[in-house]
Each structure stands twice: as structure tokens, then as C-alpha cells.
């Protein structure tokens, strides 16, 4: 399979989504995983110029976002040509529960799993994932004992994600605004990219404005200041 002359989301999905991952799935307990090394190798066969990067805190270089409850989330971006996908994944234990204050090994493992999940957004191994990063489960194994069924119910409850828009507290709106700017500065380094990112999140931003107008207005100011800084930097380069 050769790289497309014109790389589009559609052709990427057609190429990567058609790759058979059946014999490459690894089993850990009752969950299914895809090796990041194999997945990246398959991507390189078709799109050797593809790149990836992870979110890092600008001040500390710590590669994750930390939430008020001290659980953490890593974020990854994969770029193929001009096509970009972003994905996130909480740092979890073997029971698929988010953990607090993870160590470097736990963060490192999660980053590579997040990379695989981001590749799945382009089509590679997308069938492995169900829900919010819950790999497919062997149903026969879960049906063997009542204890397995209870464990499944407990696991399902622990992995439900609460939409920040369902929380009317100002702290939820502020957390969204802070995360928005962190992601913007990490992954969008030109004025046009920033504007596109703003437009792509218009629904969430309108909700923020309707519920927490002061937080929204502050975010608008920060956005404009950041874009202005980028434009000034571009202007300086042009004048060299």
C-alpha cells in the first residue's frame, strides 16, 4: 500500500481501517490491547512522515493534566500530512480506574496507550475500543460467575465520564477554560490554528458563555492575547 498523493481523513481511514489487527491483539486479564510498536510500524509503512507529540505543562514539562481530585490525564496528537487527531486518556490501574499521583512508569505506559487510541481515531484498530477507552471484553469469561458480573458493573460505574457541562459550578467552567488554554498553547502554534481550534469548540464555548460569562470573557481575552503574541512573533520573523 502506497502513500496517497493527496492525504485526506477519508483516505487515511480507508488505508488504516482496512489493516487486519486480529492476530496482533494482546490479552491482559480480560482486556484486549494493541501493541504501540506494531501500530506505529504499520503507520510508518504507509505514512512515514507522520508525527506525534504529547501535551506537557509549559512551566514544569510534566506530561499530563492534573485534575482537582489529583487524578491525571495524558493527551496525544498525531499528525499525518495536514490531518490532525487529538486524544486523551486517564492514567489508570489494572482495574481501569483512574489513579492519583501516578509514578513515571504509569504515565509512560499511559502515553503509549494514548498514542494507540489516537491512531484508532484515524482507523487503525478502531474496532478494539468500546466506550471511553474500555477495550473489548470476553463475554464468556464474564458470564462464568456472578462475581464476574458484579465486577463488570463496578468497573462500568467507575469509568463513566461526567460531562463538565452537566456541572453548573464555576469551578467546572474554570477547569474547562484552563484546560482549553493549556491545550491551545501546547498543540496550536499559529494564529490560524488557534482560530480553527476556537471554531471547532464553538458549542462548548457557547455553553461556557451562557453559564459562566465572566469566565468566558476572561478566556476570550487570554485567547486574543495569545494570538496577538503569535502574530507578533510571525511579524518579527518576516522582518529578519
N, C-alpha and C positions, 0 to 999 in steps of 0.2 A: 504494500500500500504506500502510495507516494503523497507527499505534502501537497495540499491544494494550492493552485496558483493564487486564488483569492480565498483567504481564510475567513470563514463566517461561522457564527454559532451553529448554524444548521449543518454545515459540512463537518465541523468538529464533532458534533453529536453523532452524525452518521458514521464517521470513522471510528470513534472511540466506543460508541454504544454497541457496535457490532462485534467487538472483541469478546471472545468467549472466556469468561472468568471462572467457569465451573470447576475446573481442575486446579485452580490457583487459590481457592478459598481455604483458609486455615481455621481450624476449630480450637477454641479455648473455652473449656467448660461447655456451656450450651449456646455459645455465641459464635458467629462467623465473622472472619476478618479477611482483608485482602492485604498482602504484603506491600508496604510502601515502595520497597526496592523494585519489585516486579512491576507495580503500577507505573512508576516513573520510567522504568526501562521501556515499557510499551509506549508511553507517551513520546519518548525520545526517538523511537523508530519512525514516528510519523511527523512529529513537530520538534525537531532537535533544537530549535531556538526558543522554545518555551522556557519561562522562568517562574519562580515562586519566591515569595517573601512572607515573613511573619511580622505581625504587629509587635512593636517594642515601645515601652514608655520612654518618651523623649528625654526625661531627666535622669532616669536610672538605667535604662536599657533592659529592664525586666520584661520578658517576652509574654506578658499576659495582662488581662484586665482583671482587677480585683474588685469584688462586689462588697457591699456593706456587711454581709454575713461572713466575709473572709474566704468565700469560695472564689475560684479563679476560672477564667475562660481564655483560651488561646484563639488567635484569629490568623487566617491564612489567605493569601491572594495568589492566584495563578493567572499568568498572562500568556496567551497563545496568539501571536500576531498582535492585533489590536483588540482582541476579545479578552475580557477580564471577568473572572468569577471570584467572589469572596465567600469565605465560610468560617464558622466559629464552632468551638467545641469546649465544653467544660472539662476541667481536669477531674477525672473520676476514679473510683476504686474498682476492684474486681466485681462488685455488685452493681456497677453502673450508677453509683451515687456520687454526686459532687462532693469533693473533699475540701477541707480548709487548709490553708498554708502548705501547699504541696512542696515536695522537695524537687531538686533539679531533674532527677530521673523521671519522676512522674510528669513533669512539664515537658521534658524531651519526648517521651513516648506519646503524649497527647498531641504534640505538634505534628508528629509524623502521621498519626491517625487523622488529624485535621486536614493534612495535605491530601490524604486518600479521599476524604469526604469532599474536599474541594474539587478533586479530579472527577468524582462521581457527578458533580454538577455539570460537567462537560460531557457526561455519558459513560465514562469508564467505570464499570462495576456498580452502576447506579441501582441495580436490582438487589444488591446486598443490603442496602439500608432501608429501614422502615421507621417512620416517625422521626423524632429528633435524635438521630444517630443511634437508634436501637437496632443492632444487626439482627438478621432473621433468626428465629428461634426454632429449634427442633420440637414440633408439636407432640410427637410421640413420646419424647422424653418427659415433657411437662405433664402429660396425662398419666404417667405411671403411678404417681402417688398424690394424695391430697396435699401433702406438704409442698410438692412442686407447684400446685395450683395457687396455694397461698403465697408462695414466694414470688410467683409471677405477678399477682395482684399487688403485692407490696412494692415490687420493683417498678410496676407501671405507675403507681401513685407517686413514687419518689422522683420519677423522671418527667412528670408533667410540667411544662413551662408556663408560667403565669405571664401573660402579656402585660407590659408596663402600662398600656392604655386602659387596662381594667382597674388600675390603681390611681385614684384621684389625688393622692397625697403629693404635695410639692416635691418631696424627696424623690419620688419616682420620675417626675418630669425633669428634675435637675440631673438625675443619673443618666437619663436618655440624652440630655443636652451635652453632658460631659463626655459620654461615650461617642456621640456624634462627632464632636470636635477632635477627639483622640484619633478616631478612625480617619477623619478627613486629613489631618496632618500627617498621618503615617502612610496613607496609600494614595493621596491625591496631591501632586506637587506642581500642577499648573493651574492657572485661573480657570481654564475651560473644564478641566477635570472636576474642579470644585463645584462649578455651576451645574455640571451634569449630575454630580452626586446629590446636590441640593434638590434638583428637579426629580430625581429618582426616588427621593424620600418625601415627596410633597404631601402625601396622605398623612404620614406620621407628624410632619411639621405642622400641618393644619390642625391636627388634634392637639398638639402641644400648645398652639396659639389659643385655641378655644378653651383649654383647661388651665393653662398657666401662662398667661400673656406676658408677664414680666420676664419669665424665664426664656420665652420665645424671643422677646425683643433683645434680651442680652445675647442670645445665641446669634441673632441677625447681626448685631454689632461685631461680635467676635469673628463671624464669617467674613464680613466685609473687610475687617482689619487684616485678616489672614490673606484674603485675595489681593488686597492692596499691596501687602508685603511681597507677594509673589510677582505681581505686576512690576513693582519697583525693581526687583531682582532681575526680571527679564529685561527691563529697560536699561539697567546697568550693563548687562552682558552685551546688548546691542550697541552700546556706546563705546565699548572697548575696541 
